[in-house]
């Protein structure tokens, strides 16, 4: 997938409204610094900024992040962006009050250490929010990678996110209506995890 090419098309590939699951749990995320992984064109980061969070969006596509900054200006919010390969991006320990990964599909060789770094990167009481396509999504044909390795299962996520108390961890079938990129009935996994406070 050439994300610069996809994001160069007119409009927003996944719309400008926030992800539905993220919007439904936003009040569970402590106010403070938020890191959005694979932010793309900014819909989720701009939404969080509008809710009073200090948001940094990281993505491998400079084109996507340029559109994210434009969207932030349109919505009159402040947004920091980092152009980086997520396979090389460093998440500092206990630096973030929240980390979100919305449809952040990566090869498992990159995803597993990234998720482990995200757990370390949360402050005690910090919240991790994820929605992604499950491995069953291949049969639906409504978006997402065509590689099983890049799709996710709850069992894998529970191992990768060890150190979080998983308040919500489900696989569900739902209508995902997010721009032209995600449209239709889909099989997704959803995670809301809280960094366990060390005694």
Backbone as numpy.savetxt, mean C-alpha at the origin, in Angstrom:
# Nx Ny Nz CAx CAy CAz Cx Cy Cz
5.87 -5.23 -16.20 5.03 -4.02 -16.20 5.91 -2.77 -16.20
5.72 -1.92 -17.19 6.41 -0.63 -17.22 5.49 0.41 -16.61
5.75 0.73 -15.35 4.84 1.63 -14.63 4.91 3.05 -15.16
6.09 3.50 -15.60 6.16 4.84 -16.19 5.26 4.94 -17.41
5.25 3.87 -18.19 4.40 3.85 -19.39 2.92 3.88 -19.00
2.56 3.04 -18.01 1.15 3.01 -17.58 0.72 4.36 -17.03
1.56 4.97 -16.21 1.20 6.23 -15.58 1.30 7.41 -16.54
1.91 7.21 -17.71 1.98 8.28 -18.71 0.67 8.45 -19.47
-0.21 7.46 -19.36 -1.51 7.57 -20.03 -2.34 8.67 -19.37
-3.24 9.30 -20.13 -4.05 10.37 -19.55 -4.88 9.88 -18.36
-5.14 10.77 -17.44 -5.96 10.42 -16.28 -5.17 9.62 -15.26
-5.92 8.99 -14.34 -5.32 8.24 -13.25 -5.71 6.77 -13.40
-4.70 5.90 -13.50 -4.95 4.48 -13.78 -5.88 3.84 -12.75
-5.73 4.25 -11.48 -6.54 3.64 -10.41 -7.45 4.68 -9.74
-7.72 5.76 -10.48 -8.61 6.78 -9.95 -7.91 7.70 -8.95
-8.67 8.61 -8.39 -8.12 9.55 -7.40 -8.76 9.36 -6.03
-9.74 8.49 -5.92 -10.35 8.19 -4.62 -9.47 7.19 -3.87
-9.47 7.25 -2.54 -8.62 6.30 -1.80 -9.15 4.87 -1.90
-8.27 3.93 -1.63 -8.67 2.53 -1.52 -9.76 2.39 -0.45
-10.78 1.61 -0.76 -11.95 1.48 0.12 -11.59 0.89 1.48
-10.73 -0.12 1.48 -10.34 -0.74 2.76 -9.55 0.25 3.61
-8.62 0.95 2.99 -7.84 1.95 3.73 -8.76 2.99 4.36
-9.71 3.49 3.58 -10.63 4.51 4.09 -11.47 3.98 5.25
-11.75 2.67 5.22 -12.59 2.09 6.28 -11.84 1.92 7.60
-10.50 1.91 7.56 -9.72 1.67 8.79 -8.84 2.86 9.16
-8.94 3.96 8.42 -8.01 5.08 8.64 -8.01 5.57 10.08
-9.15 5.51 10.74 -9.22 6.02 12.11 -8.45 5.15 13.10
-8.02 3.96 12.65 -7.22 3.08 13.52 -5.74 3.43 13.47
-5.34 4.27 12.51 -3.92 4.60 12.34 -3.60 5.80 13.22
-2.59 5.68 14.09 -2.25 6.82 14.95 -1.85 8.03 14.12
-2.21 9.22 14.58 -1.79 10.43 13.89 -0.26 10.53 13.94
0.32 10.99 12.84 1.77 11.11 12.80 2.30 10.83 11.41
3.46 10.19 11.36 4.17 9.96 10.10 3.73 8.65 9.45
3.36 8.74 8.18 2.88 7.58 7.43 3.78 7.36 6.21
4.15 6.10 5.99 4.89 5.71 4.79 3.96 4.88 3.91
3.81 5.29 2.66 2.98 4.55 1.71 3.89 3.88 0.68
3.90 2.56 0.68 4.73 1.77 -0.23 4.03 1.60 -1.57
4.77 1.75 -2.66 4.21 1.63 -4.02 3.01 2.57 -4.17
3.22 3.84 -3.86 2.12 4.81 -3.84 1.57 5.13 -5.22
2.38 5.01 -6.26 1.86 5.27 -7.60 1.49 6.72 -7.81
0.25 6.97 -8.22 -0.19 8.31 -8.60 -0.77 9.14 -7.45
-0.71 8.62 -6.24 -0.98 9.47 -5.08 -2.33 9.39 -4.42
-3.24 8.55 -4.92 -4.61 8.61 -4.40 -4.68 8.33 -2.88
-3.90 7.37 -2.40 -3.98 7.03 -0.98 -3.19 8.01 -0.11
-2.02 8.41 -0.58 -1.20 9.35 0.19 -1.89 10.70 0.32
-2.50 11.17 -0.76 -3.19 12.46 -0.72 -4.39 12.38 0.23
-5.10 11.26 0.20 -6.22 11.07 1.13 -5.74 11.14 2.57
-4.65 10.43 2.87 -4.13 10.43 4.25 -3.67 11.83 4.66
-3.03 12.52 3.72 -2.60 13.90 4.03 -3.80 14.79 4.33
-4.89 14.56 3.62 -6.11 15.36 3.85 -6.72 15.08 5.22
-6.35 13.92 5.79 -6.84 13.55 7.13 -5.88 13.99 8.23
-4.84 14.74 7.86 -3.94 15.31 8.86 -2.67 14.53 9.13
-2.40 13.51 8.32 -1.17 12.75 8.50 -0.01 13.41 7.75
1.20 13.15 8.22 2.42 13.58 7.54 2.86 12.40 6.68
2.67 12.50 5.37 2.76 11.32 4.50 3.96 11.40 3.56
4.64 10.26 3.46 5.69 10.08 2.46 5.30 8.91 1.57
5.23 9.16 0.27 4.92 8.11 -0.69 6.18 7.69 -1.42
6.44 6.39 -1.48 7.61 5.89 -2.19 7.15 5.01 -3.35
7.81 5.15 -4.49 7.42 4.38 -5.66 8.59 4.32 -6.64
8.60 3.28 -7.46 9.63 3.13 -8.47 9.38 3.93 -9.73
8.19 4.55 -9.84 7.84 5.30 -11.04 7.91 6.81 -10.79
8.84 7.47 -11.46 8.93 8.93 -11.34 7.69 9.59 -11.94
7.14 8.99 -13.00 5.95 9.55 -13.63 4.76 9.51 -12.66
4.59 8.37 -12.00 3.50 8.24 -11.02 3.63 9.26 -9.90
4.85 9.42 -9.38 5.05 10.35 -8.27 4.84 11.80 -8.69
5.17 12.12 -9.94 4.90 13.47 -10.45 3.41 13.75 -10.43
2.61 12.75 -10.83 1.15 12.92 -10.80 0.64 12.99 -9.36
1.31 12.26 -8.46 0.93 12.31 -7.04 1.13 13.72 -6.50
2.24 14.35 -6.86 2.50 15.71 -6.39 1.49 16.69 -6.97
1.11 16.48 -8.23 0.09 17.33 -8.86 -1.25 17.19 -8.14
-1.61 15.94 -7.81 -2.87 15.70 -7.11 -2.85 16.36 -5.74
-1.71 16.30 -5.06 -1.59 16.94 -3.74 -1.80 18.45 -3.85
-1.24 19.06 -4.90 -1.42 20.50 -5.10 -2.89 20.81 -5.35
-3.54 19.99 -6.20 -4.97 20.20 -6.50 -5.81 20.13 -5.23
-5.43 19.20 -4.32 -6.22 18.99 -3.09 -5.73 19.86 -1.94
-4.69 20.68 -2.22 -4.17 21.61 -1.21 -3.63 20.90 0.03
-2.87 19.83 -0.20 -2.22 19.11 0.90 -0.73 18.99 0.60
0.02 18.68 1.65 1.47 18.51 1.53 1.80 17.03 1.48
2.67 16.67 0.54 3.03 15.27 0.36 4.52 15.18 0.03
5.24 14.33 0.74 6.64 14.05 0.40 6.68 12.81 -0.48
7.57 12.80 -1.47 7.69 11.62 -2.34 9.15 11.20 -2.42
9.35 9.90 -2.55 10.69 9.33 -2.72 10.65 8.39 -3.91
11.47 8.66 -4.91 11.58 7.78 -6.07 12.64 6.74 -5.76
12.23 5.49 -5.60 13.16 4.44 -5.20 12.67 3.08 -5.63
13.60 2.20 -5.88 13.32 0.79 -6.11 13.04 0.17 -4.74
11.85 -0.43 -4.58 11.50 -0.98 -3.26 12.38 -2.15 -2.86
13.09 -2.72 -3.81 14.05 -3.78 -3.48 15.30 -3.23 -2.79
15.50 -1.92 -2.89 16.68 -1.29 -2.29 16.32 -0.24 -1.25
15.05 0.07 -1.12 14.61 1.13 -0.22 14.82 0.72 1.24
15.38 1.61 2.03 15.66 1.33 3.44 14.59 1.98 4.32
13.96 1.16 5.15 12.99 1.66 6.13 13.70 1.69 7.48
13.88 2.89 8.02 14.57 3.02 9.31 13.75 2.42 10.45
14.40 1.91 11.49 13.67 1.28 12.60 12.85 2.29 13.41
11.66 1.88 13.76 10.75 2.66 14.63 10.65 4.12 14.19
10.46 4.30 12.88 10.44 5.64 12.30 9.02 6.10 11.96
8.07 5.16 11.87 6.76 5.48 11.30 5.64 5.11 12.25
4.59 5.96 12.25 3.37 5.65 13.02 2.43 4.75 12.24
2.57 4.78 10.92 1.76 3.91 10.07 2.50 3.61 8.78
2.33 2.40 8.27 2.87 2.03 6.95 1.74 1.36 6.19
1.52 1.80 4.95 0.45 1.20 4.16 1.04 0.58 2.89
0.45 -0.53 2.51 0.87 -1.23 1.30 -0.40 -1.65 0.56
-0.85 -0.80 -0.34 -2.09 -1.04 -1.06 -1.75 -1.50 -2.48
-2.04 -2.77 -2.77 -1.70 -3.37 -4.07 -0.22 -3.18 -4.40
0.61 -3.43 -3.39 2.07 -3.36 -3.53 2.56 -4.77 -3.87
2.44 -5.13 -5.14 2.77 -6.50 -5.58 4.20 -6.55 -6.08
5.00 -7.36 -5.41 6.42 -7.50 -5.74 6.79 -8.98 -5.72
7.85 -9.37 -6.40 8.33 -10.75 -6.28 8.60 -11.06 -4.80
8.35 -12.30 -4.39 8.49 -12.65 -2.97 9.90 -12.38 -2.44
10.90 -12.48 -3.30 12.29 -12.22 -2.86 12.47 -10.77 -2.41
11.63 -9.87 -2.92 11.66 -8.46 -2.49 10.61 -8.21 -1.42
9.43 -8.80 -1.60 8.31 -8.53 -0.69 8.60 -8.99 0.74
9.16 -10.16 0.91 9.35 -10.71 2.26 10.27 -9.81 3.10
11.48 -9.47 2.61 12.31 -8.56 3.43 11.69 -7.16 3.59
10.93 -6.71 2.59 10.28 -5.41 2.71 9.24 -5.42 3.82
8.43 -6.47 3.87 7.42 -6.58 4.94 8.09 -6.69 6.31
9.17 -7.45 6.39 9.88 -7.57 7.67 10.46 -6.22 8.10
10.98 -5.46 7.12 11.51 -4.13 7.42 10.39 -3.18 7.85
9.20 -3.35 7.25 8.05 -2.51 7.62 7.68 -2.74 9.09
7.70 -3.99 9.53 7.39 -4.27 10.94 8.40 -3.58 11.84
9.68 -3.69 11.51 10.72 -3.03 12.31 10.59 -1.51 12.24
10.09 -1.01 11.11 10.01 0.43 10.90 8.88 1.11 11.63
7.93 0.33 12.15 6.82 0.93 12.91 7.23 1.21 14.34
6.75 2.33 14.85 6.90 2.60 16.27 5.96 1.69 17.06
6.24 1.41 18.33 5.30 0.62 19.13 3.91 1.25 19.08
2.91 0.44 18.79 1.54 0.93 18.64 1.24 1.39 17.23
2.26 1.41 16.36 2.05 1.80 14.96 1.24 0.76 14.21
0.66 1.17 13.09 -0.30 0.32 12.37 0.17 0.08 10.93
0.03 -1.17 10.51 0.33 -1.58 9.13 -0.98 -1.95 8.45
-1.23 -1.36 7.27 -2.47 -1.63 6.52 -2.09 -2.16 5.14
-2.67 -3.28 4.77 -2.40 -3.90 3.47 -3.69 -4.38 2.83
-3.84 -4.09 1.54 -4.82 -4.82 0.73 -4.10 -5.21 -0.56
-4.29 -6.46 -0.95 -3.63 -6.97 -2.15 -4.45 -8.10 -2.72
-4.16 -8.44 -3.96 -4.85 -9.57 -4.57 -4.32 -10.89 -3.99
-5.25 -11.81 -3.73 -4.87 -13.13 -3.24 -4.41 -14.01 -4.41
-3.88 -15.17 -4.08 -3.44 -16.10 -5.12 -4.61 -16.60 -5.98
-5.82 -16.54 -5.43 -7.00 -16.96 -6.19 -7.39 -15.94 -7.27
-6.82 -14.74 -7.21 -7.18 -13.69 -8.15 -6.89 -14.06 -9.60
-5.96 -14.95 -9.84 -5.63 -15.34 -11.22 -6.87 -15.81 -11.99
-7.81 -16.44 -11.28 -9.00 -16.97 -11.94 -10.04 -15.88 -12.24
-9.87 -14.69 -11.67 -10.89 -13.64 -11.81 -10.67 -12.76 -13.04
-9.42 -12.50 -13.39 -9.14 -11.67 -14.56 -9.59 -10.24 -14.45
-9.56 -9.68 -13.24 -10.03 -8.30 -13.04 -8.91 -7.40 -12.53
-7.67 -7.73 -12.85 -6.54 -6.91 -12.43 -5.53 -7.71 -11.65
-4.38 -7.09 -11.46 -3.34 -7.72 -10.66 -2.32 -8.47 -11.49
-1.22 -8.87 -10.84 -0.16 -9.59 -11.54 -0.63 -10.95 -12.03
0.02 -11.43 -13.07 -0.29 -12.77 -13.59 0.69 -13.81 -13.05
1.39 -13.45 -11.99 2.38 -14.32 -11.37 1.92 -14.73 -9.98
1.83 -16.03 -9.72 1.44 -16.50 -8.39 2.39 -16.00 -7.33
3.68 -15.89 -7.67 4.69 -15.46 -6.71 4.43 -14.04 -6.22
3.80 -13.22 -7.05 3.55 -11.82 -6.68 2.18 -11.63 -6.01
1.35 -12.66 -6.04 0.07 -12.62 -5.35 0.28 -13.13 -3.92
-0.66 -12.86 -3.03 -0.41 -13.11 -1.61 -1.42 -14.05 -0.98
-0.96 -14.74 0.06 -1.85 -15.58 0.86 -1.75 -15.14 2.31
-2.82 -15.37 3.06 -2.82 -14.98 4.47 -1.74 -15.70 5.25
-1.53 -16.98 4.97 -0.52 -17.74 5.71 0.86 -17.12 5.51
1.18 -16.77 4.25 2.47 -16.13 3.98 2.58 -14.80 4.71
1.52 -14.00 4.64 1.55 -12.68 5.25 1.71 -12.77 6.76
1.08 -13.74 7.37 1.20 -13.89 8.83 2.65 -14.17 9.22
3.35 -14.94 8.40 4.77 -15.21 8.67 5.62 -13.96 8.42
5.35 -13.30 7.31 6.16 -12.13 6.92 5.99 -10.96 7.88
4.83 -10.89 8.52 4.51 -9.76 9.39 4.59 -10.13 10.87
5.40 -11.13 11.18 5.59 -11.53 12.58 6.08 -10.32 13.37
5.47 -10.13 14.54 5.77 -8.94 15.34 4.60 -7.98 15.37
3.62 -8.22 14.50 2.39 -7.43 14.52 1.27 -8.25 15.15
0.41 -7.58 15.88 -0.84 -8.20 16.32 -1.85 -7.95 15.21
-2.30 -9.02 14.56 -3.19 -8.87 13.42 -4.64 -8.72 13.90
-5.09 -7.50 13.91 -6.45 -7.19 14.37 -7.47 -7.62 13.32
-7.07 -7.53 12.06 -7.94 -7.89 10.92 -7.05 -8.58 9.90
-7.37 -9.82 9.58 -6.59 -10.58 8.58 -7.55 -11.53 7.88
-7.99 -11.13 6.70 -9.02 -11.91 6.01 -8.72 -12.00 4.51
-9.27 -13.03 3.90 -9.34 -13.09 2.44 -10.82 -12.98 2.09
-11.14 -12.02 1.21 -12.54 -11.79 0.87 -12.68 -11.60 -0.64
-13.90 -11.82 -1.08 -14.26 -11.52 -2.47 -15.02 -10.20 -2.44
-14.57 -9.22 -3.21 -15.28 -7.94 -3.21 -15.14 -7.26 -4.57
-16.08 -6.34 -4.84 -15.99 -5.52 -6.04 -14.94 -4.45 -5.81
-13.91 -4.47 -6.62 -12.87 -3.45 -6.54 -13.08 -2.52 -7.73
-13.46 -1.29 -7.45 -13.76 -0.32 -8.50 -12.83 0.87 -8.32
-11.63 0.73 -8.88 -10.59 1.73 -8.71 -10.00 2.08 -10.07
-10.61 3.08 -10.72 -10.13 3.49 -12.03 -10.23 2.37 -13.06
-9.48 2.51 -14.15 -9.52 1.48 -15.19 -8.61 0.30 -14.86
-7.71 0.47 -13.86 -6.75 -0.58 -13.54 -7.30 -1.71 -12.72
-8.24 -1.42 -11.83 -8.85 -2.44 -10.97 -10.36 -2.29 -11.11
-10.98 -3.15 -11.86 -12.43 -3.03 -12.02 -13.07 -4.40 -12.07
-13.91 -4.68 -11.06 -14.67 -5.92 -11.09 -14.50 -6.74 -9.82
-15.18 -7.86 -9.81 -15.13 -8.77 -8.66 -13.74 -9.35 -8.54
-13.20 -9.31 -7.32 -11.82 -9.74 -7.11 -11.68 -10.48 -5.79
-10.61 -11.27 -5.69 -10.27 -11.96 -4.45 -9.08 -11.23 -3.83
-9.29 -10.68 -2.64 -8.25 -9.87 -2.01 -7.95 -10.35 -0.59
-6.75 -10.03 -0.14 -6.40 -10.21 1.27 -6.31 -8.83 1.90
-6.72 -8.74 3.15 -6.70 -7.47 3.88 -6.05 -7.71 5.24
-5.16 -6.80 5.61 -4.46 -6.88 6.89 -4.54 -5.53 7.60
-4.86 -5.57 8.88 -4.64 -4.44 9.77 -3.86 -5.00 10.95
-2.60 -4.57 11.07 -1.75 -5.08 12.13 -1.20 -3.96 12.98
-1.04 -4.24 14.28 -0.53 -3.25 15.22 0.80 -3.73 15.76
1.80 -2.85 15.74 3.12 -3.20 16.29 2.99 -3.41 17.79
3.38 -4.59 18.23 3.25 -4.93 19.63 4.22 -4.07 20.44
3.69 -3.48 21.49 4.54 -2.66 22.37 5.36 -3.60 23.26
6.67 -3.40 23.23 7.54 -4.26 24.07 7.44 -3.83 25.52
7.37 -4.82 26.40 7.25 -4.52 27.83 8.62 -4.12 28.39
